[in-house]
Amino acid sequence: MLGAEAVLTWPTFGHLDRLDLANILSAADDLAERKFSPIAARIDAEEPLFVEGRVLVHDDVAQAFHAYADAGLLGAGLTLENGGLQLPSCISTALMAIFGAACNPAAGYGFLTTAAARVIQAFGDTWQKSTFINPMRDGIWTGTMCLSEPQAGSALGEIRTRAVLRDDGSYDVTGTKMWISGGDQDFTANIIHLVLARIDGGATNASGLSLLIVPKMNLDGESNGVATIGLNHKLGHRGTSNCALEFGAKGPSIGYLIGKPHLGLSYMFHMMNEARIGVGVTAAATAYAGFRHATEYAQTRFQGRDRETGLPMAIIGHADVQRMLLLQRAICEGGLCLCLYGARMVDDAFSHPDISEASRARIRLGLLTPLVKHWCSERGLEANSLAIQVMGGAGYARDHPVERLFRDQRLNTIHEGTSGILAIDFVLRGVRSDGGATLLQFLQEIVSDLSSIQGQHEVALFEALVTCVSNIQECTAKLVTGREVDARAWASPFSIFVGDTIVAWLWLRQIKALRGKIGGAAPAKRAASLCFIQLILQQSLAVSKNILDGMPAPYGELDPRFMVG
């Protein structure tokens, strides 16, 4: 459906063929089934420990990580020059979905390591690449990104971590970082932290930040003064250590500047945007895992009797259970398509041989990236909640995985930018910044694609999408020309509405791709797409009508003193 095979004709991916991709996906599926799925419940129940300044992680995590590294998957997104597989993003993102569904907390160490290595690959100097990438690719070292601080949170302009130039060109780094996933563990020899900090001469806001490589251990094997001062005990993702780190606490923490001074945030966004698509796909995969467990339960749990025969009935025969299962499928399969479409835009943006096509894709990718993460995490949480509901009392008991999956999913609405921040980013930077031109151009392509629809099963989808596109066009005009405070106030519901519309269009493309190919799957796909329209898109349309009618949001300008009482 996404034309992934076409990218193999491009110079960047000419070393691969369809069989290579099939074998890699198959091997990953087998590894996830053997090493990741079986440990998910254990590492959730037996989370990392903080003992005498050391973080101890469950041995199952270590074994899964090293198996992942031994399979070469840490190099999925690295270049051939750096010993990687140089896979298309649409394939490496599909790999993330497989491991995200199996056990995202264990897979997270690998995802972060690859992302950090790719930042060094993109912006590091020759020495940095030759020193750090190979051990990270081979799983000897892991990687992290260190942005947030206790007083700063998402307000990166408030970062206080400092880096002072040394005589040898390196830097002394001092400061505290908070919420660092994989920030400490005991199963690799070193951890390579990518740290946002301030060096002399930079602006006092976020634009003045620089990015440095700060290893946990110096290259001679001695401590680099990075201390773990505590673990954060999270609602979900309990198998992933989440740390508060103090740089310069136990002697100097030596760091190495990546690229040019004061451009750290732009470098870090290379990792953050990749991570946002990653969070989106793991959110969709977590929703899918919940759907699969709920479906299996509904097929084997008997409750109530068939009205005609009087025989005991599996709950999957009840209309409301079918509604909840179809709605989950509509969300998670639609979300997977949205993420993989975004990943295909990454391939086009950075590897397409046609410069104009690459430019077009980069613009669209900038628009879609916050939407991918925001939509999949918010709608994915709804899907995981439905999985619990299908299973009734069994759903919220820890005997079954859907309770754990719901807790894991809840973190995705926070990771790599909260839903609200990403919605505002989408509306202010993605829509208002160019007068809505990029979004409207995308909508025009959707309309052109709709013109090719044939077949009675897609009529309802066609009509709903035409209405949605029209409403988005009108809403965009109001959000672009109106007050910024109103754009911020409506950002979250508007972003979800746009995401709903794009996912509905991707559902249409799925149905079209199925024609005459997979007869057994087509009825369920069509049912899920219609469920998406009736139970998601129609509700979302109601929100758009509020924007169009000029209804002011009851928030945004309310005096905080009167918010309570």
N, C-alpha and C positions, 0 to 999 in steps of 0.2 A: 504494500500500500504506500510506503514511504519511498520506494525506489532506492533502497539501500544498495542494491547490486550495481546501480549506475555509478556510484562513487568509486568503484573498483577500476573504472576506466581512466581515472584521474592519476596524474603522476605521483601524488602523495601516497596513494593506496595501491599502486600497481604491483606491489609485491604480494598481494593477497588475491585469492579467488573465492568463489562462493563456497567451495568445499572447506577452505580454511576457516571461514566464518562459522559454518555449520559445526565443524569439529570443535572450535573454541567454545561456542555456546553449549554444545552437548557436554563437553568436559566440565565446564563450569556448573552446569545443572547437576551433574553427578557428584562433584565436589561439595556443592551446597547441600545436597541430600545426605551425604555421608558425614560431613564434618561440621556443618553449621546447624541444620535443623535439629539434630538430636540434643544439642547443648543449650538450646534457647531457654528452656524452663530452668535449668540448673543455674546458669549464670545470672538469671534474673533473681533467683532466690538467694544465691550466695554471691552477693555483689563485692566489688573490691574493698579491701581493708586498708586502713591507714595505721601502720604499726611502727612506732619509733622513727617517724619521719620518712618511712618507706611505704610505697603503695604496692600492695600484693594483689595481683589479679588471678582469677580462677585459672587453673592450668588448662582447662578446656579451651579458653580463649587463646592461650599461647599456641596450643596445637593447631587450632583452626587457622590462626594467622600465619603460622609457618607453612602449613599446607597450601594456603592461598599464595604465599610468596614462592614456594617451590613450583607451583603451577605456572609461574611467570606472570600472574595477573596483576601484580603491582606495576608492571611495565606496560599495561594495556594502552595507556594514553601517552607513553613516552616514545620518543623518536627512535628509529633504527640506530642512529648515531650514538644514542645513549643506551643502547642495549634493550630497547623496548620493543613492543609488538607493533606500534604505530597503527593502531586500529582506528577506524572511523568512529566518531563520537556516537553515532546512532547505535553502534555495536557495543562500545564500552558502557554506554548508558543502559543497554539491555542487560549487560552483565551485572550492573549495579542492582537492577530490578530483581534478578535471580537471588542474589545474596541478601538483598534487603528483605525479601519475603521470607527467606530461610531463617536469618538471625541478624538483623541489622545492628544490634549492639556489638556483636563480635566483628562484623564486617566493617564497622566504622573506623577501626584502627587502620585498615588497609586503604579505605577511601581517602582518609585524611593524609596518609603518607604519599599516595600517588598525587593528590592535589598539591601538596607542598613541593614535591619534586618537580612538578610541572611549572610552578612559579620560578624555581631556580633555573629550570631549563629555558624558560622564556626570557628572564631578565638578569640572571646571574652572569658573572664574568667567567673566563675560562677556568681559573683556579677553583671557583665555587662549584662549577659543574663537575669538574674532574674529582673533586674532593667529596661532595655530598650525594650526588645523584646515584652512583653505583651502589653504595651500601643501602640506600633507601629502596632502590629497585629490587635488591636481593633480599629484603626483609631483615637485614642485619641491624638497621636503624629504622625508627618510625619518624613521622613528622606531625607537626601540629600547626595551627594558626592562633596567635595570641593577640586578640584585639581588645576585648572588654576589660574593664577595671572596676573595682568595687563601687567607685563613685561615678563612673561614666556610663556603664551599661551600653546602650546603643548610641549614646551621644559621644561619638568618637572625638569630637572637638575638645572634650573635657579630659582626654588622656594626659596623664602626668609622667608616665615612664620616660626617663631621660637616657640619652646615649652621648657620652663625652669622648671626643677623639683622643686616641693614644698616639704616641710617637711613631709606632709601627704601622699606623693607618687603620688599625682595628678600633673598636669602641668599648668603653666601659658602660654597661647597661644596668640601670637601677630602676626598680619599680615593681608594682604588684599587678598581676593579671588574674582575672576571675573567669570562671565558666570555661575552662580550657579542657575540651574533650580530648582524651588520650594524653593529657598533660604529664602524667607519670604512670609508669608500669614497670614490671620486673622481668619482662620476657625478651627485651632486646638490649644490646650493649649501649645504645645511645638513643636520644630523642632530639630531633632537630626542630627547634622552635622558630617559627617566623614571627617576629615581634614588631609591632608598630610602636614607635618611640619618637621622641623629639630630640633633634640635634640642633646645635646653635645655628641661627640664621633663618629658621623657618617661621612661617606665620603661626600665630597662636591658636588658629582654628584647625579643623581637620585637614585642610589643604597643606598644612605645614609638616605633616607627619612623614617619617622615613621608615623604611622596612629593613630589618636586620636579621641575619641568621645567627641564632644564639643556641649552640648545642648544650645539652645537659652536661655532657662530659667534654673536656678539651680533647683535642686531637691526639694528645699524648696519653689519654686514658685517665687523667686526673679530673676531679670535680671542677666544673665551671661555675660554681657558686649559685646554681639555680636550686632553690629549696621549695619543696611542696609544703605548704603550711596548712593544708586541710583538703578534705574531700567534700564535694557537694552531693547530698543524698537526694536523688531525683525521683520524681514520680515514675518515670520510665527510663528506658535505655540503661538499665542498672548495670549491665555488664560492661559498659564503657566508663572508665574512670573519668570523673569530671573534677578538675582541680583548681585550687587557688595556688598560684605560683609567686614566689618572691625572687626577683632577679637581683643579684648582688648581696644576698643575705649571708652567704657563707664564703666571703671573699669575692673578688671581681668576677663578674659574668661578662666574658669577652664576646662581642658580637661583630659581625662582618656586614657592612652595608651592601644591600642589593641595589644595583643600578645607581641612579643619581639621587642626591639628597632631596628631601621634601616631596618626593613623588611616590612615597610608600603606599598611600591609599589607592592610587591608580594601579599599582602592582598587585596589591592585596585583592583588589576587586577582580583580578584575573582568577584568583582562587575562589573568591566569594561567589562570583557568578556561576562558575563551574559547580560550586557546592550547592547553589540554589537549585539548579537543575537536578543535582544529586539528591537533595532533600525532597524535591518534587517526585522523583521517580521512586524513592524509597517509601514516600508517603502513599503513592499509588500501589506499590507492591505490598505494603502493610495492609492496606485496605483489601487487596486481592487475597492475601493470606487469610484474613478474617472471613471473607466471602466463601473461600473454599472450605474452611472448617465449619462454618455455619451450614453450608449446603450438605456436607457429609452428615452432620448431625440431623438435619431435617429429613434426610432420606432414611435414617435408621431409628429415629425417635417416633414411637407410636403414641398418639393421644387423640381421643375423640373417635367417632365412627363414621364411616361412609353413609351418607343419607339414603342411598339406594340399596346397598347390600347389607348394611348394618354391621359390617366387619370393621375391626380395628384399622385405623388409618394413620399412615405416616404423616407428620405435620407438613411435609412439603406439598401435600394435596390441598391444604387450606389456602384460600385465596389471599388472606392477609400475609401469610408467610411467603407466598410467591411474590407478592408485592415487595416485601422487604428484601428478598433475595435478588429480584430483578433490579431493584434500585441500587443495591450494592454493586451488581455487575455493571450497571450503567455508569456508575461513578468510577469504579476502579479500572475498567477497560477503556473508558473514555480518558481517564487521567493518564494511563500508560501511553495512549496515543498522543496526548498533548506533550508529554515529556519527550517522547521519541521524535515527535515533529520538531520540538525545540532543539534536540540534539542534531537532527538533520540540518537545521539552520546553522549550527556550529560548524558542521562539515562544509557547508556551502560558503560560510563566511570566511573561513581560513584556508580552504583547500580547493575551492572551485577554480578551474583554469580560466574561466571567463571573468575578467575583472569587474565588469558591470554587475554580473550575477552575485559575485562575492560581496560587493558593496551593498547591494540590495538586501542580501541576507544579514549582513552585519547590522543594518538599521532595524530590520525586523527582529533580530535576536535581542537587541537592546530593549525593544518594546516588550517582548514576550517573557524575558527571563524572570522578572518579579512576579508576573502573572502565573507562570508555571508552578513556582513554589507556593504562592499564596493559594491558588485554586485547589491544588492537589492536597495540601495539608488540611485546609478547611473542609472541603467536601469529603476527603478521606476519613476525617474524624467522624463525620456523619455516618459513613459506611461502616466503620468499626463499631459505632454505637448500635447500628441496626443488627450487626452480627450477634451482639450480646442479646438483643431483644428477641431474635429468632430462637435462641437457645433457652430463653426464660431464665429460671433460677440457676440452671447450670452455667449460663453465660457469664455471670459475675462471680463464679467460684474459681479458685485458682487451679482446680482440677483440669480445666480446659484452657486452651491458649488464647481465646478471644479476649479474656480479661487483661492479659499481659499485652496483647497487641493494641488494645485501646489505650493503655497507659503509654506505650511506646509512641503511638501516633500523636498523643496529646503534645509531646515535645516538638513535633515537627512544625506546629504553628508558631513556635518561638525561635527555632534554629535559623541561623543565617538571616536574621531580620524578622521581627514580628510581623504578623499578617497586616496589621495596621500600617506599619512603616512601609512595607512593600506595596500596599495599595496606594499610599500617597506617592511613593516613588513612581508607580505606574501612571498615575494621573498627572502629576506635576512634571516629571521629567519625560515620561513617555508620550503623553497626550498634549498637555498644554504647551510644552516647550516648542513644538513645531506646528502649533495651531491645529493639531489633530490629523495632520497630513498622513503620517505613517499608518495610524490606525484606520483611517478612512480608505487608504489604498488597499490595505489588507481586506477590509470589508468588501471592497469592490471586486477583489479576486474571488471571495467567497460567493458573491452574487453571480459572477460569471460561471463558477463551477456549478451553481445550482441550476443554471440554464440547461445543463446536460442531463438532468434527472429524468428518468423514465421508470415506470412501474408503479402500481397502485400502492405498494407497501410504503413508499417513501413520500406519499402525498402529504400526510400530516407533518412529517419532518420538514418538507419543503415549505409549507405554509407558515409553520412556526418560525422557521429561520428567516424568511422574508420579513416577517413582522419584527423580529429581534434586530435584524440589521438596520431596518428603518428607524427603530427606536434608539439604537446606539448612535446612529448618525445625528439624530436630533439632540440626544443627551450630550454628545461630544460638543456640539455647537454651544450649548448652554454652559458646560463646564469650562470651555476654552474662553468664552467671552465674559463670563460672569466673574464674581468675586473669588479670590483664592480661598477665602475661608469656607465658602460653600463647596468648592472643589474638594477641599480637604475633608469636609464633613460627609460628603457623599462618596468618597474614594473607595471605601471598603465594599459597600453594596454594588457600586458601579463596576468595580473590578471583577467581582464574582459574576455579575451579569454578563460582562464581556467574555469571561472564561467559560460560562455556561454556553454561550453562543458558539464559540470556537469549538468546544468539545462536541456540541451537537453537529456541527459541520463535519468534524472528524468521524463521528458516528456514521454520517451519511457516506463518507468515503469508505468506511469499513464495509458497509452493506453493499456498496457498489463493487468492491473488490471480491466479495463472496459470491457474486452471481455466477452460477454454473460451476462453482469450484468445490464448495464444502457444503453439500446439501444438509447434512445433519446439524451443522452449527448455525445455519442461516436463520431458522425460526427463532431460536433463543436470542440471537443478535438483534433481529427485528423487534422482538418483544422488549428487549432491554432499551433499545433506542426510543420506542414509543413511551415506555415508562419514564425515560429521561425527560421527554417533552412534557408529559402530563403532570409529573410530580416535581420537576425541578425548573424547567424552562418557563412554564406558565406562572409559577410563583415569582421567579426572577423578573418577569415582565411587569409584575405589579410594582416592583421597586422602581423600575425605569419610569413608570407612569407618574410616580411621586416627583421624580426629578423634573419631568417634562411639565407637570402641572404647577411647578414653582413652589411646591410645599417646602417650607424651610425645615431643615433638620432641627430637632429640639436640643441640639448640642453644638458645640463649637464656639458659641458666644455667651454661654451661660456663665455668670460669675461663679467661680469655684466656691465662694463663701456660701452660696445658696444651693449647692449641689446636694447637701444633706440637710435634714431638719425640716 
